[in-house]
Every structure is written in structure tokens, then in C-alpha cells.
Amino acid sequence: MDLDRAVLVIVDAQRGFINPHTRPVVLALVELARRWTGAGRPLVLTRFRNPPGSPYERITGWTRMRTPAEQRIVDELAPWTRSAHIVDKTGSSAITPEFACLARLHGWRDLILAGMDTDACVYDTATTAYHHGGFVPWIVTDACASGGGPDHHEAALLLARRNLGPRQLLTTGRLGELLTHPGPGPGACA
């Protein structure tokens, strides 16, 4: 991991995605944002919107995440909404044209992914980044959660280990070590 070309992407930490399964990860996201930005590193917060007529509505009948109250980033991350890049999206992946433009502008290559839902938007962002060719995805396993519960979270991590490689999964503790001692990262030659 090249920390000088890394960005922390907190995916869809929004009020409408908070439930008993996702609530506990909010504190991990706050601590991650605090440590990351405290080290002078860039932060992106994504915000999902589900417009009328979306595939979510047409195919699955899911009509949530339409109101400003649901779409609002959780209060605990509000202090970072003034300094972070906010990327709005209507699909599951955060790799939107706006994000790609920001990445080119700032030279981001390593995407540190955390947030909600592990089995949807976090995983989809990671796989899109993997296939993009210019990005290297990293999933912070203990800073993600799934509204469907721990089985969905673990299923996504299982697929990520297989499809992205086990080295692309790390914990908040490991990321903290990298921030404190930014030597060769996971997968790098010493």
C-alpha cells in the first residue's frame, strides 16, 4: 500500500442504513476517520440516493433511501462533512465519474474502504476498483457492516478473500500501524 496515494472511502454511512447490525460499526468509522484525517490523509464520504424508477425499485421493489433524512450522513461523522470530499451515487459502487475525476486530480490509487453494506456497496466498490485497473482496493473488515446481519458481512468478506485476495483485507488495527509506521505495507517487499 502506498499511503501517499491512498484515500479512505467511507461508503454510505447514512442514517437510512443504520439498524442494530450496522450501528456498532459507526464508532469504528469515527475513529478511523479521526486517525486517518489526523495524519493528514484524504477522506471521501459517499452518499447513496435511490431515485424513483431505479433498478432497486423496478427489480427488487426497494424504495428506501429517497428522503433527505435517510440520505443524511450519520451525525457522528458530521464533523468531517466540511472537509471530506462528498460523492453522491445512485448505484452500489463508489467508482462514479465524479470519484474517478477526484482520483485523477489527487493521484489516488489505493482505496481504503469501510462503511455499509459490506455485502453491497463496499464489496461492489472493491470489485469495481479491482477491475478498473488503476485502483487497488483494501477493505477494512472491522469497519464495515451489513444491514442484513453478520452472515451477510462474513459472506462478502469470504468472496472478497477469494476474488480480491486475502492481502486486500485488513483491520483498523493494522491500518493504524501503517499510519504510525508507514514502512512497506501489506504485500510490499521490505
FIRO-962646 format. One line per 4 residues: number of its first residue (from 0); for each residue x, y, z of N, C-alpha, C. Coordinates in nm, 4 decimals, decimal comma, always signed. Layout:
<atoms>
NUM = X/Y/Z/X/Y/Z/X/Y/Z; ...
</atoms>
This chain:
<atoms>
0 = +0,0846/-0,1177/+0,0000/+0,0000/+0,0000/+0,0000/+0,0891/+0,1239/+0,0000; +0,0558/+0,2178/-0,0864/+0,1264/+0,3446/-0,0932/+0,0402/+0,4494/-0,0235; +0,0719/+0,4797/+0,1025/-0,0101/+0,5739/+0,1791/-0,0148/+0,7120/+0,1158; +0,0881/+0,7488/+0,0409/+0,0881/+0,8799/-0,0232/-0,0102/+0,8875/-0,1390
4 = -0,0564/+0,7718/-0,1850/-0,1552/+0,7688/-0,2943/-0,2837/+0,7017/-0,2492; -0,3061/+0,7011/-0,1180/-0,4233/+0,6335/-0,0618/-0,5291/+0,7334/-0,0190; -0,6528/+0,6879/-0,0251/-0,7670/+0,7666/+0,0217/-0,8570/+0,6725/+0,1016; -0,9096/+0,7233/+0,2120/-1,0087/+0,6490/+0,2888/-1,1456/+0,6816/+0,2317
8 = -1,2192/+0,5791/+0,1936/-1,3541/+0,5959/+0,1392/-1,4512/+0,5317/+0,2380; -1,5272/+0,6156/+0,3063/-1,6312/+0,5647/+0,3960/-1,7599/+0,5612/+0,3155; -1,8045/+0,4408/+0,2910/-1,9157/+0,4153/+0,1999/-2,0495/+0,4194/+0,2748; -2,1346/+0,5103/+0,2328/-2,2771/+0,5125/+0,2705/-2,3049/+0,5017/+0,4203
12 = -2,2309/+0,5756/+0,5001/-2,2592/+0,5811/+0,6442/-2,3724/+0,6823/+0,6640; -2,4913/+0,6380/+0,6278/-2,6083/+0,7249/+0,6241/-2,7150/+0,6767/+0,7215; -2,7952/+0,7693/+0,7658/-2,8976/+0,7388/+0,8666/-2,9919/+0,6278/+0,8217; -3,0255/+0,6244/+0,6946/-3,1180/+0,5230/+0,6452/-3,0621/+0,3822/+0,6430
16 = -2,9314/+0,3681/+0,6577/-2,8694/+0,2360/+0,6602/-2,8378/+0,1884/+0,8025; -2,8735/+0,2677/+0,9006/-2,8439/+0,2301/+1,0385/-2,9538/+0,1386/+1,0920; -2,9120/+0,0252/+1,1445/-3,0020/-0,0684/+1,2125/-2,9197/-0,1388/+1,3215; -2,9770/-0,2312/+1,3946/-2,8983/-0,2954/+1,5016/-2,7702/-0,3651/+1,4533
20 = -2,7649/-0,4042/+1,3263/-2,6445/-0,4708/+1,2741/-2,5357/-0,3709/+1,2345; -2,5754/-0,2524/+1,1910/-2,4771/-0,1549/+1,1428/-2,4388/-0,0510/+1,2479; -2,5261/-0,0262/+1,3426/-2,4996/+0,0762/+1,4450/-2,3625/+0,0590/+1,5112; -2,3218/-0,0631/+1,5517/-2,1934/-0,0767/+1,6217/-2,0709/-0,0328/+1,5411
24 = -2,0779/-0,0347/+1,4094/-1,9605/-0,0002/+1,3290/-1,9402/+0,1511/+1,3195; -2,0404/+0,2295/+1,3549/-2,0285/+0,3751/+1,3431/-1,9111/+0,4275/+1,4257; -1,8942/+0,3787/+1,5465/-1,7820/+0,4248/+1,6292/-1,6478/+0,3891/+1,5659; -1,6401/+0,2727/+1,5029/-1,5163/+0,2350/+1,4327/-1,4901/+0,3307/+1,3163
28 = -1,5956/+0,3714/+1,2467/-1,5799/+0,4651/+1,1351/-1,5320/+0,6009/+1,1838; -1,5860/+0,6461/+1,2959/-1,5443/+0,7746/+1,3527/-1,3970/+0,7696/+1,3912; -1,3567/+0,6636/+1,4588/-1,2167/+0,6503/+1,4995/-1,1252/+0,6413/+1,3782; -1,1686/+0,5684/+1,2773/-1,0907/+0,5559/+1,1545/-1,0758/+0,6924/+1,0862
32 = -1,1853/+0,7657/+1,0743/-1,1807/+0,8992/+1,0132/-1,0905/+0,9929/+1,0944; -1,1015/+0,9852/+1,2260/-1,0201/+1,0713/+1,3130/-0,8709/+1,0436/+1,2933; -0,8333/+0,9167/+1,2974/-0,6913/+0,8816/+1,2830/-0,6401/+0,9134/+1,1423; -0,7214/+0,8795/+1,0428/-0,6796/+0,8982/+0,9034/-0,6605/+1,0463/+0,8712
36 = -0,7617/+1,1274/+0,8994/-0,7512/+1,2700/+0,8686/-0,6528/+1,3396/+0,9618; -0,6385/+1,2885/+1,0850/-0,5389/+1,3421/+1,1772/-0,3978/+1,3241/+1,1257; -0,3781/+1,2244/+1,0412/-0,2476/+1,2005/+0,9778/-0,2350/+1,2789/+0,8471; -0,3333/+1,3661/+0,8208/-0,3276/+1,4497/+0,7011/-0,3656/+1,3786/+0,5728
40 = -0,4400/+1,2701/+0,5850/-0,4774/+1,1898/+0,4688/-0,6173/+1,2279/+0,4184; -0,6430/+1,2094/+0,2878/-0,7725/+1,2483/+0,2303/-0,8844/+1,1490/+0,2625; -1,0043/+1,2044/+0,2720/-1,1238/+1,1274/+0,3064/-1,2343/+1,1560/+0,2062; -1,3014/+1,0486/+0,1631/-1,4217/+1,0586/+0,0816/-1,5357/+0,9955/+0,1603
44 = -1,6475/+1,0636/+0,1648/-1,7714/+1,0087/+0,2194/-1,8672/+0,9932/+0,1032; -1,9203/+0,8725/+0,0842/-2,0177/+0,8549/-0,0228/-2,1579/+0,8632/+0,0347; -2,2499/+0,9027/-0,0518/-2,3891/+0,9190/-0,0107/-2,4776/+0,8592/-0,1208; -2,5459/+0,7511/-0,0838/-2,6325/+0,6807/-0,1776/-2,7692/+0,7466/-0,1848
48 = -2,8213/+0,7552/-0,3057/-2,9572/+0,8048/-0,3305/-3,0263/+0,7063/-0,4233; -3,1516/+0,6771/-0,3930/-3,2282/+0,5790/-0,4689/-3,3412/+0,6511/-0,5425; -3,3155/+0,6988/-0,6639/-3,4187/+0,7761/-0,7339/-3,5357/+0,6893/-0,7790; -3,6528/+0,7502/-0,7950/-3,7678/+0,6753/-0,8484/-3,7328/+0,6136/-0,9841
52 = -3,7780/+0,4915/-1,0029/-3,7519/+0,4205/-1,1278/-3,6165/+0,3526/-1,1324; -3,5425/+0,3545/-1,0228/-3,4106/+0,2912/-1,0196/-3,4246/+0,1401/-1,0343; -3,3150/+0,0705/-1,0674/-3,3206/-0,0760/-1,0701/-3,3619/-0,1340/-0,9351; -3,3240/-0,0662/-0,8272/-3,3618/-0,1140/-0,6939/-3,5142/-0,1189/-0,6809
56 = -3,5795/-0,0171/-0,7337/-3,7258/-0,0145/-0,7282/-3,7860/-0,1102/-0,8313; -3,7417/-0,1015/-0,9560/-3,8011/-0,1804/-1,0628/-3,7836/-0,3307/-1,0444; -3,6663/-0,3720/-0,9993/-3,6368/-0,5147/-0,9934/-3,6681/-0,5755/-0,8572; -3,6284/-0,5062/-0,7507/-3,6463/-0,5652/-0,6168/-3,7580/-0,5015/-0,5357
60 = -3,8123/-0,3900/-0,5850/-3,9193/-0,3233/-0,5112/-3,8710/-0,2411/-0,3926; -3,7396/-0,2184/-0,3828/-3,6821/-0,1449/-0,2703/-3,6891/+0,0050/-0,2969; -3,7594/+0,0775/-0,2121/-3,7823/+0,2212/-0,2342/-3,7281/+0,3091/-0,1213; -3,6427/+0,2562/-0,0390/-3,5837/+0,3375/+0,0688/-3,4715/+0,4261/+0,0139
64 = -3,4160/+0,5068/+0,0999/-3,3053/+0,5984/+0,0706/-3,3446/+0,7052/-0,0316; -3,4662/+0,7570/-0,0115/-3,5161/+0,8621/-0,1006/-3,5292/+0,9963/-0,0303; -3,5463/+0,9944/+0,0997/-3,5700/+1,1197/+0,1712/-3,4378/+1,1800/+0,2190; -3,4343/+1,3118/+0,2349/-3,3133/+1,3744/+0,2888/-3,2749/+1,3181/+0,4259
68 = -3,3733/+1,2837/+0,5078/-3,3423/+1,2279/+0,6403/-3,2696/+1,0938/+0,6275; -3,3137/+1,0068/+0,5372/-3,2480/+0,8775/+0,5167/-3,1082/+0,8944/+0,4559; -3,0954/+0,9913/+0,3664/-2,9707/+1,0102/+0,2927/-2,8634/+1,0843/+0,3725; -2,9017/+1,1447/+0,4817/-2,8071/+1,2231/+0,5609/-2,6973/+1,1338/+0,6205
72 = -2,5749/+1,1796/+0,6103/-2,4616/+1,1097/+0,6706/-2,4828/+1,1097/+0,8216; -2,4465/+0,9995/+0,8868/-2,4712/+0,9865/+1,0306/-2,4101/+1,1042/+1,1060; -2,4787/+1,1445/+1,2122/-2,4365/+1,2604/+1,2908/-2,2933/+1,2474/+1,3416; -2,2532/+1,1270/+1,3754/-2,1202/+1,1057/+1,4307/-2,0083/+1,1429/+1,3326
76 = -2,0375/+1,1377/+1,2030/-1,9382/+1,1750/+1,1011/-1,9566/+1,3183/+1,0514; -2,0539/+1,3893/+1,1057/-2,0815/+1,5274/+1,0630/-1,9583/+1,6178/+1,0670; -1,8695/+1,6055/+1,1668/-1,7525/+1,6941/+1,1665/-1,6664/+1,6829/+1,0401; -1,6711/+1,5709/+0,9730/-1,5890/+1,5521/+0,8535/-1,6606/+1,5929/+0,7249
80 = -1,7887/+1,6230/+0,7316/-1,8604/+1,6586/+0,6084/-1,8142/+1,7929/+0,5519; -1,7491/+1,8728/+0,6339/-1,6994/+2,0024/+0,5862/-1,5639/+1,9893/+0,5155; -1,4850/+1,8897/+0,5512/-1,3509/+1,8787/+0,4941/-1,3356/+1,7618/+0,3962; -1,4209/+1,6629/+0,4060/-1,4118/+1,5463/+0,3176/-1,4710/+1,5780/+0,1806
84 = -1,4320/+1,4976/+0,0848/-1,4980/+1,5019/-0,0455/-1,6253/+1,4190/-0,0300; -1,7387/+1,4735/-0,0705/-1,8660/+1,4014/-0,0661/-1,8970/+1,3577/-0,2083; -1,9174/+1,2282/-0,2274/-1,9502/+1,1745/-0,3597/-2,0889/+1,1131/-0,3521; -2,1808/+1,1712/-0,4269/-2,3165/+1,1169/-0,4360/-2,3195/+1,0099/-0,5435
88 = -2,4020/+0,9084/-0,5189/-2,4114/+0,7982/-0,6150/-2,5519/+0,7402/-0,6128; -2,5908/+0,6828/-0,7254/-2,7219/+0,6179/-0,7358/-2,7077/+0,4683/-0,7611; -2,5855/+0,4209/-0,7645/-2,5581/+0,2784/-0,7798/-2,4777/+0,2299/-0,6613; -2,4448/+0,1021/-0,6631/-2,3768/+0,0452/-0,5470/-2,2287/+0,0816/-0,5407
92 = -2,1625/+0,0997/-0,6513/-2,0197/+0,1288/-0,6489/-1,9937/+0,2777/-0,6301; -1,8914/+0,3083/-0,5521/-1,8490/+0,4473/-0,5336/-1,7614/+0,4952/-0,6490; -1,7257/+0,4049/-0,7398/-1,6415/+0,4432/-0,8532/-1,7322/+0,5063/-0,9593; -1,7677/+0,6301/-0,9346/-1,8516/+0,7090/-1,0243/-1,7606/+0,7969/-1,1100
96 = -1,8135/+0,8615/-1,2131/-1,7303/+0,9566/-1,2883/-1,6725/+1,0666/-1,1982; -1,7517/+1,1144/-1,1033/-1,7023/+1,2170/-1,0111/-1,5855/+1,1637/-0,9275; -1,6002/+1,0410/-0,8753/-1,4920/+0,9827/-0,7959/-1,3674/+0,9644/-0,8821; -1,3842/+0,9125/-1,0028/-1,2697/+0,8902/-1,0916/-1,1976/+1,0216/-1,1216
100 = -1,2731/+1,1291/-1,1391/-1,2138/+1,2612/-1,1626/-1,1337/+1,3055/-1,0405; -1,1915/+1,2903/-0,9215/-1,1195/+1,3250/-0,7987/-0,9918/+1,2419/-0,7842; -1,0010/+1,1135/-0,8148/-0,8852/+1,0244/-0,8030/-0,7730/+1,0687/-0,8966; -0,8082/+1,1043/-1,0199/-0,7066/+1,1528/-1,1145/-0,6449/+1,2830/-1,0640
104 = -0,7299/+1,3734/-1,0198/-0,6852/+1,5043/-0,9732/-0,5877/+1,4932/-0,8560; -0,6170/+1,4017/-0,7639/-0,5372/+1,3888/-0,6419/-0,4345/+1,2749/-0,6472; -0,4361/+1,1965/-0,7534/-0,3399/+1,0877/-0,7666/-0,3674/+0,9682/-0,6763; -0,4952/+0,9462/-0,6401/-0,5293/+0,8335/-0,5541/-0,5197/+0,7026/-0,6319
108 = -0,4627/+0,6044/-0,5697/-0,4545/+0,4710/-0,6280/-0,5077/+0,3655/-0,5319; -0,4643/+0,3714/-0,4055/-0,5077/+0,2755/-0,3042/-0,6354/+0,3267/-0,2379; -0,7415/+0,2472/-0,2471/-0,8704/+0,2854/-0,1898/-0,8937/+0,2037/-0,0635; -0,8946/+0,2702/+0,0510/-0,9197/+0,2067/+0,1797/-1,0701/+0,2160/+0,2021
112 = -1,1394/+0,1026/+0,1993/-1,2857/+0,1018/+0,2012/-1,3402/+0,0563/+0,3361; -1,4378/+0,1306/+0,3853/-1,5080/+0,0978/+0,5089/-1,6510/+0,1470/+0,4919; -1,7419/+0,1014/+0,5780/-1,8783/+0,1530/+0,5732/-1,9833/+0,0466/+0,5575; -2,0871/+0,0817/+0,4823/-2,2056/-0,0026/+0,4722/-2,2484/-0,0167/+0,3261
116 = -2,3035/-0,1181/+0,2932/-2,3088/-0,2502/+0,3488/-2,1939/-0,3304/+0,2913; -2,1323/-0,4140/+0,3749/-2,0188/-0,4938/+0,3302/-2,0564/-0,5753/+0,2069; -2,1760/-0,6342/+0,2082/-2,2177/-0,7248/+0,1009/-2,2775/-0,6535/-0,0194; -2,2831/-0,5240/-0,0169/-2,3398/-0,4498/-0,1296/-2,2400/-0,3421/-0,1734
120 = -2,2554/-0,2226/-0,1244/-2,1787/-0,1099/-0,1761/-2,0292/-0,1175/-0,1468; -1,9883/-0,1696/-0,0316/-1,8449/-0,1824/-0,0032/-1,7842/-0,2861/-0,0975; -1,8454/-0,4036/-0,1042/-1,7930/-0,5102/-0,1909/-1,7966/-0,4668/-0,3380; -1,9062/-0,4059/-0,3808/-1,9161/-0,3638/-0,5208/-1,8120/-0,2575/-0,5550
124 = -1,7863/-0,1665/-0,4615/-1,6819/-0,0666/-0,4845/-1,5461/-0,1341/-0,4962; -1,5196/-0,2299/-0,4085/-1,3911/-0,3009/-0,4123/-1,3725/-0,3753/-0,5439; -1,4751/-0,4453/-0,5890/-1,4594/-0,5216/-0,7136/-1,4530/-0,4289/-0,8348; -1,5271/-0,3194/-0,8325/-1,5172/-0,2223/-0,9420/-1,3770/-0,1633/-0,9458
128 = -1,3228/-0,1292/-0,8289/-1,1868/-0,0751/-0,8221/-1,0862/-0,1767/-0,8746; -1,1036/-0,3011/-0,8356/-1,0152/-0,4100/-0,8793/-1,0149/-0,4204/-1,0320; -1,1329/-0,4141/-1,0913/-1,1443/-0,4284/-1,2372/-1,1128/-0,2997/-1,3119; -1,1130/-0,1885/-1,2416/-1,0855/-0,0592/-1,3043/-0,9459/-0,0556/-1,3641
132 = -0,8522/-0,1189/-1,2955/-0,7157/-0,1225/-1,3456/-0,6251/-0,0186/-1,2832; -0,6779/+0,0945/-1,2436/-0,5945/+0,1993/-1,1859/-0,6005/+0,2060/-1,0347; -0,6840/+0,1247/-0,9733/-0,7029/+0,1298/-0,8291/-0,6664/-0,0035/-0,7640; -0,6255/+0,0063/-0,6383/-0,6021/-0,1123/-0,5562/-0,6956/-0,1021/-0,4365
136 = -0,7927/-0,1926/-0,4249/-0,8883/-0,1854/-0,3142/-0,8374/-0,2556/-0,1885; -0,8702/-0,1985/-0,0739/-0,8414/-0,2550/+0,0579/-0,9693/-0,2446/+0,1383; -1,0142/-0,3517/+0,1984/-1,1354/-0,3493/+0,2806/-1,0954/-0,3581/+0,4272; -1,1427/-0,2627/+0,5062/-1,1169/-0,2618/+0,6498/-1,2289/-0,3433/+0,7144
140 = -1,1998/-0,4671/+0,7434/-1,3026/-0,5655/+0,7793/-1,3818/-0,5322/+0,9053; -1,3188/-0,4702/+1,0031/-1,3897/-0,4387/+1,1269/-1,4465/-0,2968/+1,1278; -1,4432/-0,2313/+1,0127/-1,5051/-0,1002/+0,9977/-1,6106/-0,1060/+0,8875; -1,6674/-0,2242/+0,8682/-1,7760/-0,2473/+0,7731/-1,8844/-0,3264/+0,8446
144 = -2,0043/-0,3144/+0,7953/-2,1152/-0,3932/+0,8493/-2,2216/-0,4060/+0,7413; -2,3077/-0,5051/+0,7607/-2,4178/-0,5284/+0,6670/-2,5504/-0,5193/+0,7396; -2,6425/-0,4464/+0,6813/-2,7757/-0,4350/+0,7388/-2,8451/-0,5687/+0,7509; -2,8078/-0,6636/+0,6680/-2,8657/-0,7976/+0,6737/-2,8101/-0,8839/+0,7846
148 = -2,7086/-0,8334/+0,8547/-2,6525/-0,9061/+0,9674/-2,5155/-0,9629/+0,9411; -2,4587/-1,0277/+1,0438/-2,3221/-1,0786/+1,0340/-2,3013/-1,1839/+0,9269; -2,4038/-1,2634/+0,8962/-2,3870/-1,3646/+0,7905/-2,3606/-1,2985/+0,6556; -2,4308/-1,1896/+0,6273/-2,4105/-1,1179/+0,5009/-2,2725/-1,0536/+0,4984
152 = -2,2325/-0,9937/+0,6104/-2,0996/-0,9326/+0,6230/-1,9910/-1,0379/+0,5969; -2,0000/-1,1510/+0,6653/-1,8986/-1,2564/+0,6506/-1,8995/-1,3170/+0,5103; -2,0162/-1,3298/+0,4488/-2,0233/-1,3820/+0,3118/-1,9490/-1,2900/+0,2159; -1,9656/-1,1588/+0,2335/-1,8963/-1,0633/+0,1471/-1,7451/-1,0718/+0,1672
156 = -1,7006/-1,0856/+0,2923/-1,5573/-1,0967/+0,3183/-1,5001/-1,2256/+0,2613; -1,5788/-1,3331/+0,2664/-1,5369/-1,4595/+0,2055/-1,5150/-1,4414/+0,0555; -1,6108/-1,3768/-0,0107/-1,5968/-1,3512/-0,1546/-1,4806/-1,2574/-0,1832; -1,4616/-1,1576/-0,0991/-1,3508/-1,0640/-0,1197/-1,2166/-1,1357/-0,1074
160 = -1,2040/-1,2247/-0,0093/-1,0794/-1,3010/+0,0047/-1,0506/-1,3804/-0,1232; -1,1557/-1,4399/-0,1781/-1,1390/-1,5212/-0,2986/-1,1154/-1,4351/-0,4225; -1,1963/-1,3308/-0,4405/-1,1941/-1,2543/-0,5650/-1,0932/-1,1406/-0,5685; -1,0575/-1,0860/-0,4530/-0,9603/-0,9767/-0,4477/-0,8265/-1,0226/-0,3918
164 = -0,8311/-1,1273/-0,3109/-0,7108/-1,1786/-0,2462/-0,7115/-1,1447/-0,0981; -0,6650/-1,2370/-0,0163/-0,6692/-1,2162/+0,1287/-0,5860/-1,0979/+0,1768; -0,4823/-1,0601/+0,1010/-0,3997/-0,9459/+0,1420/-0,4747/-0,8142/+0,1334; -0,5863/-0,8122/+0,0614/-0,6599/-0,6872/+0,0437/-0,7560/-0,6588/+0,1581
168 = -0,7586/-0,7471/+0,2551/-0,8428/-0,7277/+0,3737/-0,7521/-0,6956/+0,4913; -0,7855/-0,5913/+0,5650/-0,7075/-0,5550/+0,6817/-0,8005/-0,5032/+0,7902; -0,7472/-0,4844/+0,9083/-0,8261/-0,4363/+1,0218/-0,7898/-0,2914/+1,0513; -0,8712/-0,2282/+1,1358/-0,8399/-0,0915/+1,1779/-0,7063/-0,0887/+1,2519
172 = -0,6786/-0,1938/+1,3286/-0,5508/-0,2001/+1,3997/-0,4332/-0,2018/+1,3051; -0,4416/-0,2832/+1,2007/-0,3333/-0,2911/+1,1016/-0,3186/-0,1595/+1,0274; -0,4294/-0,0964/+0,9923/-0,4225/+0,0320/+0,9239/-0,3605/+0,1370/+1,0159; -0,3949/+0,1328/+1,1446/-0,3342/+0,2236/+1,2411/-0,1841/+0,2052/+1,2497
176 = -0,1385/+0,0794/+1,2463/+0,0056/+0,0516/+1,2468/+0,0721/+0,1117/+1,1238; +0,0073/+0,0998/+1,0090/+0,0636/+0,1561/+0,8859/+0,0728/+0,3079/+0,8937; -0,0276/+0,3706/+0,9558/-0,0244/+0,5168/+0,9708/+0,0859/+0,5601/+1,0670; +0,1079/+0,4807/+1,1713/+0,2091/+0,5129/+1,2718/+0,3496/+0,4839/+1,2208
180 = +0,3634/+0,3734/+1,1485/+0,4934/+0,3315/+1,0946/+0,4783/+0,3037/+0,9462; +0,4808/+0,4082/+0,8635/+0,4488/+0,3900/+0,7210/+0,5588/+0,3276/+0,6370; +0,6122/+0,2165/+0,6828/+0,7086/+0,1413/+0,6025/+0,6369/+0,0649/+0,4952; +0,6995/-0,0374/+0,4409/+0,6333/-0,1176/+0,3375/+0,5016/-0,1745/+0,3897
184 = +0,3959/-0,1588/+0,3130/+0,2643/-0,2051/+0,3533/+0,2411/-0,3488/+0,3187; +0,1179/-0,3966/+0,3400/+0,0854/-0,5342/+0,3070/+0,1161/-0,5630/+0,1606; +0,1819/-0,6719/+0,1376/+0,2091/-0,7128/+0,0003/+0,3320/-0,6464/-0,0608; +0,3957/-0,5542/+0,0129/+0,5134/-0,4862/-0,0404/+0,6401/-0,5616/-0,0031
188 = +0,7424/-0,5416/-0,0804/+0,8723/-0,6013/-0,0483/+0,9422/-0,5138/+0,0539; +1,0018/-0,5770/+0,1525/+1,0723/-0,4996/+0,2558/+1,2118/-0,4655/+0,2098
</atoms>
